[in-house]
Amino acid sequence: MPPDIRDWLPEGHLVWFVLDAVAEMDLDAFYGVYRCDGLGRPAYEPSMMVALLLYAYSRGVRSARLIERACEEDVAFRVITALQKPDHATIARFVERHEREIGRAHV
């Protein structure tokens, strides 16, 4: 694998479109529920989780367990997560907590 994860996928890959689209979205509703006082486990970056879900859903992958597996095995998912590996329970909780916001996310 190339040392820079941006080199892992070609320029026109769907991942780049999803990441660019999420960068333009108003994600305040996703950030508002997280603690700012440093207590508790650090959360995964909400923009990464939104991009992960949008990409997974666009590929027909809706199961949290399959998304977790893809984060380990699929280069595109690894690029989105910057090599992080959220587990299926974390993914499912994020979807449950933000289901309404995911449906409303817009540019």
Protein Blocks (a to p, Z undefined) as FASTA:
>chain_A
ZZblklmpcfklmklmmmmmmmmpccklmmmmpcfklpajddddfklmmmmmmmmmmnop
abfklmmmmmmmmmklmmmnnopacdfklmmmmmmmmmmmmmmgcZZ
